[in-house]
Amino acid sequence: MKIETTRFGSQEVEQETILHFPKGLLSANNNSTSQLKDFKLFHKEESDSSKKENAIVFWLQAIDDPEIAYEIIDPSSVNFYYDIALPDEDYELLESQSPEEIVMMLVITEAEKNQHVTGKKNISILNGNITQPVFINLNSKKGLQRSIKDLEYDIFLNIPVIDL
């Protein structure tokens, strides 16, 4: 199937690679996001094949809206770790037999761009929303976003990124 995106242009995607979020995604900025259920996971293609396996930032591109693409990141890639025990109904929704099948990602936004310059490198600051992680079962291609209350953290994790 062919999808149109503003970030990636026209893309041919296989039906079996589409991630389905039965409850949609949470979003304070866009009420229509909960209506979107199907997403394609993209990552930046690197010309160096050794870097492809180390992709840090991914995009969840809405299949039905070319304007909607969320940047997501594995929190462990920036040395941020926390364990979350999902309720049984979430495992059922994700069609998961064990927690090991599930990956947890954080939705990130760019807070500052090129605000800090060190030598010839620009530093961007990304915000990772740690109170609304995204859970994906890559086997079943099911996902959900969970709002987690009462964490002893700020709402956002600041992630400095150096542009090389």
Buried (B, 14 or more C-beta within 10 A) or exposed (E): EEBEBEEBEEBEBEEEEBBBBEEBBBBEEBEEBBEBBBBBBBEEEEEEEEEEEEBBBBBBBBBEBBEBBBBBBBBEBBEBEEEEEBEEEBBEBBEBEEBEBBBBBBBBEEEEEEEEEEEEEBBBBBBBBBBBBBBBBEEBBBBBBBEEEEEEEEEBBEBEBEEE
